[in-house]
Amino acid sequence: MTLLAHLLLLATILAPLGLLATAVTAQGRLRLPALLVYAPLPGLAAALIAGPAPPLVIYADWLRLSLDLDAPGALLLGVAALLWSAAGAYASAYLPGATRFAGWWLLTLAGSLGVFIAGDLVTFYFAFALVSLAAYGLVVQDATRRARRAGAIYLALAVLGEVFLLFAFALLAVSIPGQSLAIADAVAALPNSLVRNETILLLLLGFGLKAGLVPLHVWLPLAHPAAPMPASAVLSGAIIKAGIIGLIRFLPFEGGIAGWGLALGVLGFLTAFYGVALGITQRNPKTILAYSSVSQMGVVMAALGFGLAAGDAATPLDAARYASHHVLAKGALFLGVGVALATGARRAAWIMAPVLLLVLSFGGLPLTGGALAKEATKAQLGAGVLGWLSALSAAGTTMLMLHFADRLRAGLAETPEASAPPGLILPFAVMTAGALLLPWWLYPAAVKFWPALWPVLLGALGFLALRNWGGRLPRWPEGDVLIFAERAAARVAPPLAERASRIEATLRAWPSAGLALLVLALLLGLAMAVAA
């Protein structure tokens, strides 16, 4: 069994890269989009069969890499692999023949699944760089002005996140006794490190940027609406979980650090309510979903923060359970947007009914997977003031998601009899079933009916008020604080703004920018590994 586990862990990363290698031939490039559905299957098998698994350590004269699968990693790996497979099938129907997109997809996939199984600093950095920077190619696929601008901003922030993590990992490496670079050893040494506070700050900046922590969230509402539908699904469902698994893996929950935990918890709730406040001002369904992801990741980070403050060793798995529901349900909703836009009003009921169930599950509707997700974080967010904040956050989420469903219905296809193709419907159906049913298999729990129901009812009342009077709300631009920062820079520092515009234009005109920066990031990580 150990040998099988190790082979599956290796195949989780190597299978997408191996499929990408087939693109060296013209025939291989033509077949590549149709193979995307199969690339994540070794990762799904690893989560089901192998995980949690003993570490796999690969030695070389100058390098030591390790793969490790613990319980939170196995849970997130399994649901992320399922989403990547369903979205891959969706992509082959949504973008047939898009070979360049398929290449970026496979690179991003390898990194996205790799972060869940990385066992040491170098392997994690490589995987994180891969998922962060290769996703640029997914964002700019449509080659519109909007997509290229979103891609340029995404790329700049992704590089910034890599810089934060490179410094954080360097500080972690020098704090570990001996020559080990294992994540477990780094976390064990962190509480007593002379540079503990600096390291934790850099970790929160790097991982918080990827997970959408306010004010580092600005790439989400820009990138998600600009990317093609299957790319939006994995960006929101799976790729932002690279930040969540980073916080799970690198923060010392067993010993706890009260000050930093409290700070992360407060910022998490601020992010949760901020995402709702900005989301209800939006009209594009994909933008609303992006802001809802900001909000829901805020809840996860609040749970992680207050769990860290309390020294609760169960927090990583509890947070992974909440995040796993988000992978399934948010991925399903993004795929559902594409199905709905291709469906006419006379056929709308069959698409809007499951969408409504998914929408209400985010608020914790009893008997849905979302109720189990909320229950998973009761230990961290279920008592006193935190319990009330969590309930109000669920009410806000319900209001926001009902607003999304309302805007989605308004965007149905103009032809009443129009129907989405089966290649889009089947992946959406698979992910919807997974979101509604899999949590009951993965982490069943007894949920009290009324405490779970009243926030949903309150959110529904809030939505009715929003529908009647929401027209009076200001229309906040996608990217919110970034837009205002750009405007301020244009007023107080025209030369800097002009230079920034030239740099952005250069990035837009340079399709290889993401690949070049990816190679640079990997070379930096390789240098760190050699130096160690």
CORMO-V447242 format. One record per helix or strand. SS is the DSSP state (H for helix, E for strand). FROM is the first residue (numbers start at 0). LEN is the number of residues. If there is no record, write none. Layout:
SS;FROM;LEN
SS;FROM;LEN
//
This chain:
H;1;23
H;25;14
H;40;10
E;52;7
E;63;6
H;70;24
H;98;19
E;117;1
E;119;1
H;120;14
H;135;4
H;144;31
E;181;1
H;182;8
H;195;16
H;217;9
H;228;11
H;240;10
H;257;22
H;284;26
H;314;27
E;343;1
H;344;3
H;348;14
H;368;8
H;377;4
H;383;27
E;412;1
H;421;21
H;448;24
H;480;12
H;493;15
H;512;19
//
